[in-house]
């Protein structure tokens, strides 16, 4: 840089500059004193002067000097500060939504301690000496308001007490697993449960004081840790009482809060919590329970007055019920999913299902599988033997039928579609995984890609299980399944478009050729004629109304099979499927029904009855969109079909019945109605003659109105005024039946005279004939004297 600067400044300019010593001056000060120094922007100053070797130029950058000064400045590092009592309160009351989980956490800690001891005992058998069986014992004391949890696990030394219990959110289990992973020769034990280091503090959910007494095989001394809720300190002391000495392991005593004393000091409550949360822990868990037994005792008899007891007579004995306290095994049911399916009999699966889900019927089917790879979990799934008895459980995603376990510890059964879709909520089972994405409280299954993969595999296995039932030679099992859970499968057709290919073959329907038995869509397609291009269906409210619907007449005549959709969900499910094996679903109650049989006769009929169609449309006005010749009728005179894109008669009926339905959308979605007539029917032929010969006939117009309203009912619609329709029918019946069965003229005249006298208000008195009862009584009369 120096040569270039010298060239740019020039000789005279460089000579004018003098050396400058000291700190940087302000620009104004330099100018006032008249020194030869010059300063440029951004803290760069140039200095020049003459020395013994000639002219020299120096460049100094103030910015660089400032950066160097900052680097050499001392840095101060601070630790985060926290109010321990407040932090403890946040941990305990924010992580856990239910107080009862404290027992799950403490039992899991005890299980980890036993697992550690069992693992270390493989290489050092002295650790297992003189400690008894590996077990957990829980003893509630309702009088003292305490719970004591004792395990014969690894225990803790004084340093481990301070390290594990004195440091919040530090997990001894996590440190143990880390040490195992570092030592590759030993390997890691995936059965250990703890991972967050806060489970112990859940004891303060119900306890105002916690006392931990522990004895490690590594130490000759036993230590006691004491902590009080809402305190920022704890106490560790050496145990000196000989009666409280432990051979090995840990004993935790919870002094319950006054509000929780009556609930959690109850032995029955503790037994229920163990069965719910820790039933499948691999070590035996014993609880202190009150029991009863029958014993025989001698009966003390008082000597009767005036009698003496005979010598040598044996004393009488009586049986009484005696109550006593003893240990009871709480987790006798073994986790069946941890075993190989090849080793398990069907009866064992059924027994596990009944015990785990409180069922009395055997399941229809079950599947036991293990998934490995990106996500690893074990599962046993069941299809119940009957549908839920309560209507609240039907179509309810929160049925608590799936029990989630992590390393055999129950986590939750409260899911809202995370593991199973709503339409498969009837499936019961257990899912056990070691690496689920749980939050710290182990209560919430966080949404993640792993959960979505698990859901996909569980759904796939469920479909495989249902398909196995449907493919059995004995069709009774699938008949039971369909009667109980058919609505769920139809709901899946609506909600799960991605699984239509697996859901559609499971559907079953009555048809026009199989009214008694249900058939599948595969069977329908196999029975189709070669020239049939669609799958035809009709939706009604009952099987009887489907059989007698006028829409079927031509199709039955042509031997075309029609599906009967008689449940409210059927029509929506079929509309969501749209096609099956490249065959479209066609509603025969809608317009533009193509049967592939239009010939010259139909064309001639259309031309011949064009005038009648126009005349009928004129009479009905806006009630119908148009009137046309029908392709689907052979016996009925007429039918009312719905538009191609509107609601069918069945759907309109369902939407009107909705409790919270929007009535404003009825008119919009109802669609147009098309009035179709049968040119071969005598009534239509008579109307055709009336249209040509006497189009203004009042009787002909009334006949058209009555024909339309009758078609409303026969087509599945609801008339606007049923009473008015009834009046028209009565009037037509009067005309048709008048005098047909020989009604006498005198009766007719009497009836006419009576009506006339009533209308004119005649004042003549009416003589009433009194008929005396007969005095003749039959022999069988019970009132005969």
CORGI-V43047 format. One line per field, one symbol per residue. psi: psi as a letter, one per 20 degrees, with the letter a starting at -180 (. if undefined). burial: # if it has 9 or more other C-alpha atoms within 8 Angstrom, else .. A space follows every 50 residues. Layout:
psi: ???
burial: ???
//
This chain:
psi: hgghhghhhrghghhipqqpqarprqhhghhhikrjqqprrkkpppqqrp ahjaqqpqppohghhgghhhhiqpqppqqpqqoghgggggggihhpiphi ihhgghhhghgghhggghghihhnihhiqkiaqorpppoqnhgilrppop qlbhaqrghhghgghiopkophgghghghhhhnhhhrqoiiqgqihjihh iihihiqipppopqoqiiqiqpqpppqqqkqjrrpprppiohijqqgqbq ppppoqqhhighgijphhggghhghghkhjqiqpppqoqprqqpqpqppo pppqpjqqpqqippqqqqprppqrprqpphmhpqnhiirphhiprhhggg ggggghjlqiqqqhrrppqpprchppqqqpqqoqirqqhphhipkohmik hpppqoljppgqjnqljghqrhikiipqaqppqilqnqrhijipoqprhg hhgggghggghgghghhhghjqhoihghggghhgjhhghhhhhghnhikh hhggiiqqqqriimhhqqqrhghghhiqrhipiroqrppairhghghjpi highhhhjkppppooiqhigghghhhggqpljpqppoijrrlpojkkpah ghghgghhjgggghghhhhhcihqhrprpqiiqhhqhrqoqrrhjaqrhg hhgghhipgkqohhighgihrqppopqoiiqhghhghhghhghmijphhg ghhgghgghhhgghijrpqhnhghghhhggghhgghiojhkkpqhhhghg hggghghghilpjpqpppppoqqpipprhjoijp.
burial: .....#..#....######..........#.....####...######## ....#.#...###.....................#.#######.##.... #####################.....##.....#########..###### #######..######....#####..#..##..........###.##### #################....########.#..#.#..#.....##.### #######..###.####.###.###.#####..#######.......... ............................###.....#......#....## .###.......#######......###########.......#.#####. #############.#.##################.####...#.#....# #####..##.###.###.##......##.###.###########..#..# ..##########.#...####..#...#......#######.#.##..## ######....#######.###.##.##..#..###.#####......... ..#.##..##.######.##...##.####.##..########..##### ######.........#...##########.#..##.#####...#....# #..######.#######.#.....#..##..................#.. ......#............................
//
